Amino acid sequence: MSADPWSSRVLGFVDEHAEEIVADLAGLVRVPSVSGTDEENALQHVLLDRMRGLGLETDGWQVPLAETMASPRFPGAEVDRREAWGTAGRLAGRGDGPSLMLNAHVDVVPPGDPAAWAGVAPFAGTIDGRTLYGRGACDMKGGLIAAYWAVRACAELRVPLRGDLLFATVIGEEDGGLGTFALLDRGWTADACVIPEPTSLDIAPGSAGALTFRLTVRGLATHASRRSSGVSAIELFLPVFAALRRLEARRNEVRHPLAQRWDLPIPIEIGTVAAGEWASTVPELLTAEGRLGVAVGEDTGAARLALEEAVAEVCAGHPWLRQHPVEVQWWGGQFEPGLTDPDAAIVGTVRSAHARVSPRPVDMWLTPYGSDLRLMRNVGGVPTVHYGPGDAGLAHAPQESVDLDEVLTATRALALVALDHCGVA
């Protein structure tokens, strides 16, 4: 039997359940599954039960945290976890076709200042017209729901797939990739993978890297009324920050052909700064934490060295810092860059599926942020692409949102990708 009748049936299934899909997404956004919280793991159990309800062969396991984090290839973490759970399901095919994994993370970043949400509660799942607001709506519960319903369509319609269709939900993507690393370590793999991160329904076959660092600047404390006899760690940090901006400019002078759309494809940013203990004391200690972008194809060791040398150059030219150099530490999420060959079969399959459900031309580019794509590709050896609903520029921001029509389009496209890649008996 050709796949065409089945294509019509899975597309019809999505259309028939469109309102339910939207309501399902709103409900998922209402779960505050912030990285490292109990809700992050609780959602994993909910999704595992859903997979069982669809008749999938399921695997739910507690990740051995100490053992996993001790691995030489562990990608790092930035939040403490008492426990971590992995969840995966298999819609078994006939066994004579290639397998496909749809991989989505359940964790979200904290909502930030509630006042910045302009009256929209971060975890209310508010719908206004064809837009759904809430933390995680874009990154990436919109994509997660699209993947789930694509699998559900194939399961409930009993599509006779030739290859296995796998659905994996993971924790810890936002702070390093613990979930997908543990998934691969558990033995879950596939011939190809789609991660429905927000790409505005474009195709991203690769992602830049992102390395978390910490700078420690030491000054000399004294009473603020005698500040000239002290050394302010805040003032010492200013030339270091300026040097990082100059380094960023140099590192972005040459760009990968698929990164031309970004003004800063490998940015450097300081995300947190803490200094001082008392208002009337010259601050003697400052810590600044940030992330260093890594270009596709660049060695992460070389990227770290570039930042260390830029900081060392500032210290060498400053009389105090020459004797008290800034300390550079690498901690937390260490995202390598990753790239799937743009000519890989899965890229063409996603492009074709999208064209069948949307008149919008699809573009192809690299993401400027780190993602689990690099783990699937670099650790698992699985050709992996991003394709999902939502504008990544809205992720991690106040009033984060996702276009509901994009969610439904992604659901249709992912269902067709499953049929086209796995094959229909």
matplotlib code that plots the C-alpha trace (Angstrom):
import matplotlib.pyplot as plt

x = [0.0, 1.4, 1.8, -0.6, -3.9, -2.2, -0.9, -4.5, -5.6, -3.0, -3.6, -7.3, -6.6, -4.7, -7.5, -10.1, -8.2, -7.0, -8.9, -7.8, -4.2, -4.4, -6.0, -3.4, -0.6, -2.3, -2.5, 1.2, 2.3, 0.4, 2.9, 5.8, 8.5, 11.4, 14.8, 15.7, 12.2, 9.9, 7.5, 10.2, 10.2, 6.5, 5.8, 8.0, 5.7, 2.6, 4.1, 5.1, 1.5, 0.4, 2.8, 1.5, -2.0, -1.1, 0.2, 3.8, 6.6, 7.7, 10.8, 10.7, 13.9, 15.5, 18.8, 21.7, 22.8, 26.2, 27.3, 26.0, 27.6, 30.9, 31.2, 34.1, 31.6, 28.9, 27.8, 27.5, 24.6, 23.8, 21.0, 21.0, 18.7, 17.7, 16.5, 16.1, 13.8, 14.1, 11.1, 10.9, 8.5, 8.5, 5.8, 7.1, 7.3, 7.5, 11.3, 12.3, 12.5, 14.6, 13.8, 12.9, 13.2, 11.2, 13.1, 11.6, 12.6, 10.1, 12.1, 11.8, 13.7, 12.4, 9.8, 11.7, 10.0, 6.2, 5.7, 7.4, 4.7, 2.2, -0.7, -0.2, 0.6, 3.7, 2.2, -1.5, -1.3, -3.3, -4.7, -5.3, -6.6, -4.1, -1.3, -0.7, 1.4, 3.4, 6.8, 7.8, 5.1, 7.8, 10.8, 9.6, 6.3, 4.8, 7.2, 6.7, 2.9, 3.4, 5.7, 3.3, 0.3, 2.2, 3.0, -0.5, -1.9, 0.2, -0.6, -4.4, -4.7, -2.5, -0.4, 1.6, 5.0, 8.0, 10.5, 10.2, 8.8, 10.4, 9.2, 11.6, 11.0, 14.0, 14.8, 17.8, 18.1, 18.2, 21.1, 23.4, 21.6, 21.5, 18.3, 19.4, 22.9, 21.2, 18.8, 21.8, 23.6, 20.4, 20.8, 18.0, 19.0, 17.6, 18.5, 17.5, 16.0, 14.0, 14.1, 11.1, 12.9, 11.4, 12.6, 9.6, 9.1, 12.5, 15.1, 18.2, 20.6, 23.2, 23.7, 26.5, 28.1, 27.8, 30.3, 29.4, 32.1, 32.7, 35.1, 36.3, 37.8, 39.5, 40.0, 40.8, 38.1, 38.1, 35.6, 33.9, 34.8, 38.4, 37.8, 41.0, 42.9, 41.0, 40.6, 37.0, 36.4, 33.6, 36.0, 38.5, 35.8, 35.0, 38.1, 37.6, 34.0, 35.2, 37.8, 35.1, 33.1, 36.2, 36.8, 33.2, 33.6, 36.7, 35.2, 32.2, 34.1, 34.0, 30.7, 29.6, 27.6, 24.4, 24.9, 24.8, 21.3, 22.7, 24.5, 26.2, 26.2, 28.5, 27.8, 29.5, 27.3, 27.6, 24.4, 25.0, 27.2, 27.5, 29.8, 30.2, 28.6, 28.0, 26.9, 29.6, 32.5, 34.7, 33.8, 36.7, 35.1, 33.1, 31.9, 30.5, 28.9, 28.3, 28.4, 30.8, 29.5, 31.4, 31.3, 30.3, 33.5, 35.5, 37.3, 35.8, 39.3, 40.4, 37.4, 38.1, 41.7, 40.6, 38.6, 41.3, 43.9, 41.7, 41.3, 45.0, 45.9, 43.8, 45.4, 49.0, 48.4, 46.9, 49.1, 46.7, 45.4, 49.0, 49.5, 45.9, 44.8, 41.1, 40.3, 38.4, 36.4, 34.4, 31.3, 27.7, 26.5, 29.2, 27.4, 29.6, 28.6, 26.9, 26.1, 24.2, 25.2, 22.7, 22.4, 21.4, 18.2, 16.3, 16.8, 15.1, 12.4, 11.5, 11.6, 9.3, 6.8, 6.7, 6.0, 3.0, 1.3, 2.4, 2.8, 5.5, 9.0, 11.3, 14.7, 17.8, 20.2, 22.2, 20.9, 23.1, 22.3, 23.4, 20.9, 20.6, 21.2, 24.9, 24.5, 22.4, 24.9, 28.2, 27.6, 24.9, 26.0, 22.4, 21.6, 19.5, 17.7, 15.6, 12.2, 9.5, 6.9, 7.7, 10.2, 13.3, 13.7, 10.7, 12.2, 13.4, 11.7, 8.8, 5.5, 6.9, 4.4, 3.9, 1.7, -1.0, -1.2, 2.5, 2.0, -0.7, 1.4, 4.4, 2.1, 1.0, 4.6, 6.1, 3.4, 4.3, 8.0, 7.3, 5.4, 8.0, 11.1, 9.9, 8.0, 4.5, 4.1]
y = [0.0, 3.4, 6.1, 8.5, 7.2, 7.2, 10.7, 11.9, 10.0, 11.4, 14.9, 14.4, 13.2, 16.4, 18.6, 16.7, 17.1, 20.7, 22.2, 19.4, 19.9, 23.6, 22.8, 20.2, 22.7, 25.2, 22.5, 21.6, 25.3, 25.5, 22.9, 25.0, 22.5, 24.8, 23.1, 21.3, 21.4, 18.6, 19.5, 18.8, 15.1, 15.0, 15.9, 13.1, 10.6, 12.2, 11.8, 8.2, 7.4, 9.0, 6.8, 3.7, 4.8, 4.9, 1.4, 2.3, 0.1, 2.4, 2.9, 5.1, 5.1, 7.0, 8.4, 7.5, 11.0, 10.5, 7.9, 9.9, 13.2, 11.4, 10.5, 12.2, 13.3, 14.6, 17.9, 19.8, 21.1, 24.4, 23.4, 20.9, 17.9, 15.4, 13.0, 12.8, 10.7, 9.5, 8.7, 7.1, 5.1, 3.1, 2.6, -0.6, -0.9, -4.0, -4.0, -3.5, 0.3, 3.1, 4.3, 7.9, 9.6, 12.7, 14.2, 17.1, 18.6, 19.3, 21.7, 25.5, 28.4, 30.5, 33.1, 36.1, 39.3, 38.7, 42.4, 42.2, 39.9, 42.8, 41.1, 37.7, 35.1, 33.2, 29.8, 30.5, 29.2, 32.3, 32.2, 35.4, 34.8, 32.4, 33.0, 31.1, 32.9, 31.3, 30.3, 27.3, 27.9, 28.5, 26.8, 24.1, 22.8, 23.9, 21.5, 18.8, 18.8, 18.7, 15.7, 13.9, 14.4, 13.3, 10.0, 9.8, 10.1, 7.2, 5.1, 5.6, 5.1, 2.0, 3.2, 0.1, 1.7, -0.3, 1.4, 2.2, 5.6, 6.7, 9.5, 10.7, 13.4, 14.7, 16.9, 19.2, 20.6, 24.2, 23.7, 21.3, 18.3, 15.8, 14.1, 13.4, 12.4, 9.9, 8.8, 7.9, 6.2, 4.1, 2.8, 4.8, 5.7, 5.9, 6.3, 9.9, 12.4, 15.6, 17.9, 20.4, 23.3, 26.7, 27.5, 29.3, 26.1, 26.5, 23.7, 24.0, 21.1, 22.4, 24.6, 26.7, 25.8, 27.6, 27.3, 28.6, 30.4, 32.2, 35.2, 36.0, 39.5, 40.3, 43.9, 45.4, 46.3, 49.5, 52.0, 53.8, 57.2, 56.2, 54.5, 55.8, 53.5, 50.5, 48.7, 48.3, 44.9, 46.5, 49.0, 46.2, 44.3, 47.1, 46.7, 42.9, 43.3, 45.7, 43.1, 40.4, 42.7, 43.2, 39.5, 38.9, 41.3, 39.5, 36.1, 37.0, 38.5, 35.2, 33.3, 29.9, 30.1, 28.9, 31.5, 34.6, 35.6, 36.3, 39.6, 37.7, 33.9, 33.2, 35.8, 36.3, 37.5, 38.1, 36.9, 37.5, 39.8, 39.8, 42.1, 43.6, 42.9, 46.4, 49.7, 51.7, 49.3, 49.2, 45.9, 43.4, 40.5, 40.3, 37.2, 37.3, 34.4, 34.2, 32.1, 31.9, 31.1, 28.4, 28.3, 25.2, 23.3, 25.1, 23.1, 23.9, 23.9, 26.6, 28.7, 28.5, 29.5, 32.5, 33.9, 33.0, 34.8, 37.9, 38.1, 37.5, 40.3, 42.8, 41.5, 41.8, 45.5, 46.5, 47.1, 45.5, 42.7, 41.8, 40.8, 39.6, 38.1, 37.4, 33.7, 32.0, 28.8, 26.7, 25.2, 24.3, 23.6, 22.9, 22.8, 21.7, 22.8, 20.2, 19.8, 17.4, 17.3, 19.7, 17.0, 14.3, 12.4, 13.6, 17.2, 16.5, 14.5, 17.4, 19.9, 17.8, 17.2, 20.9, 21.8, 19.4, 21.2, 24.8, 27.3, 29.1, 28.5, 26.8, 28.3, 26.5, 28.0, 27.2, 28.1, 30.6, 28.7, 25.3, 22.4, 18.7, 18.4, 18.2, 15.3, 13.3, 14.0, 14.1, 11.5, 9.3, 9.6, 10.3, 12.7, 15.3, 18.5, 21.1, 21.8, 23.3, 26.0, 29.3, 32.2, 31.4, 35.2, 34.9, 32.1, 33.0, 36.4, 38.0, 37.2, 34.2, 32.9, 30.6, 30.8, 28.1, 27.7, 27.0, 24.3, 22.6, 22.9, 21.4, 18.5, 17.8, 18.0, 15.7, 13.1, 13.1, 12.9, 9.8, 8.2, 9.2, 8.3, 5.1, 4.0, 2.4, -1.3]
z = [0.0, -0.9, 1.8, 0.1, 1.6, 5.0, 4.5, 4.0, 7.1, 9.4, 8.1, 8.6, 12.2, 13.0, 11.5, 13.5, 16.7, 16.2, 19.1, 21.4, 20.4, 21.3, 24.6, 25.3, 24.7, 27.0, 29.7, 29.3, 29.6, 32.9, 34.3, 35.7, 34.7, 35.4, 35.1, 38.4, 39.9, 40.9, 38.1, 35.6, 36.6, 37.3, 33.7, 32.5, 34.4, 32.8, 29.4, 30.1, 31.0, 27.8, 25.8, 27.5, 26.7, 23.0, 23.2, 22.7, 24.1, 26.9, 29.0, 32.1, 34.2, 37.0, 35.7, 37.9, 38.5, 40.1, 37.5, 34.6, 35.7, 36.3, 32.6, 30.7, 28.0, 30.4, 28.9, 32.2, 34.3, 36.0, 38.5, 41.3, 40.9, 43.6, 40.9, 37.1, 35.0, 31.4, 29.2, 25.8, 23.7, 20.6, 18.0, 16.6, 12.8, 10.7, 11.0, 7.4, 7.4, 9.0, 12.4, 13.3, 16.7, 17.7, 20.7, 22.8, 26.1, 28.9, 31.0, 30.8, 32.1, 35.1, 34.2, 35.4, 36.6, 36.6, 36.0, 32.7, 31.4, 31.1, 32.8, 31.3, 34.0, 32.9, 33.5, 32.7, 29.1, 27.9, 24.4, 22.5, 19.0, 17.4, 19.9, 23.1, 25.8, 28.6, 29.7, 27.6, 24.9, 22.3, 23.9, 23.4, 24.5, 21.2, 19.5, 22.1, 21.6, 17.8, 18.1, 20.6, 18.4, 15.3, 17.1, 18.4, 14.9, 13.7, 16.8, 16.9, 13.2, 13.4, 10.5, 9.3, 9.5, 8.2, 10.6, 14.3, 15.3, 18.6, 20.9, 23.6, 26.2, 28.1, 31.0, 31.5, 28.0, 29.1, 31.4, 29.5, 28.0, 30.9, 29.6, 26.0, 27.2, 29.6, 26.8, 24.5, 27.4, 28.0, 24.4, 22.7, 19.2, 15.7, 12.0, 12.1, 14.6, 14.5, 17.5, 17.1, 18.7, 17.6, 14.1, 12.7, 10.6, 9.0, 9.0, 11.2, 10.6, 13.0, 16.1, 17.5, 20.8, 24.1, 26.9, 30.4, 32.3, 35.5, 36.1, 39.6, 40.1, 43.4, 44.6, 48.0, 50.5, 52.6, 54.0, 51.2, 52.7, 52.0, 48.6, 47.1, 49.4, 48.2, 44.9, 43.6, 42.0, 40.0, 38.4, 37.7, 35.8, 33.4, 31.2, 31.2, 30.0, 27.2, 26.2, 25.9, 23.6, 21.4, 21.4, 20.3, 17.4, 16.2, 16.5, 14.4, 11.5, 9.7, 9.6, 8.5, 5.2, 7.1, 9.8, 7.6, 8.8, 12.3, 13.2, 16.0, 15.3, 18.2, 20.8, 24.2, 27.0, 30.7, 32.3, 36.0, 38.0, 41.8, 43.8, 47.3, 50.7, 52.1, 50.6, 52.3, 51.6, 48.5, 46.9, 47.1, 45.1, 41.9, 40.1, 36.6, 34.8, 31.1, 28.0, 25.1, 21.6, 19.7, 15.9, 14.0, 13.2, 16.0, 18.7, 22.1, 23.6, 21.2, 22.0, 25.7, 25.1, 23.1, 26.0, 28.6, 26.5, 26.1, 29.9, 30.5, 28.1, 30.2, 33.4, 31.9, 31.1, 34.5, 37.6, 40.1, 37.9, 36.9, 40.6, 41.1, 37.8, 37.0, 37.5, 34.6, 35.4, 33.0, 34.6, 33.9, 30.4, 27.9, 24.6, 21.7, 18.2, 16.1, 12.4, 10.2, 6.6, 4.8, 2.1, 4.6, 3.7, 6.8, 5.7, 2.4, 4.0, 6.4, 3.5, 1.4, 4.3, 5.1, 1.4, 1.5, 4.4, 4.1, 1.2, 3.1, 1.6, 4.1, 4.7, 6.2, 8.8, 11.9, 15.3, 17.3, 20.5, 21.8, 21.8, 22.1, 18.4, 19.1, 21.5, 19.1, 16.3, 18.2, 20.9, 19.2, 15.6, 14.6, 11.7, 13.5, 12.5, 14.2, 12.7, 14.9, 15.7, 17.2, 16.9, 19.0, 19.5, 21.9, 24.0, 27.5, 27.1, 28.9, 27.2, 25.5, 23.0, 20.1, 17.0, 17.2, 13.4, 13.4, 16.0, 13.9, 10.8, 12.6, 13.8, 10.2, 8.9, 11.6, 11.0, 7.3, 8.1, 10.1, 7.2, 4.6, 6.6, 8.3, 5.2, 5.1, 4.6]

ax = plt.figure().add_subplot(projection="3d")
ax.plot(x, y, z, "-o")
ax.set_aspect("equal")
plt.show()
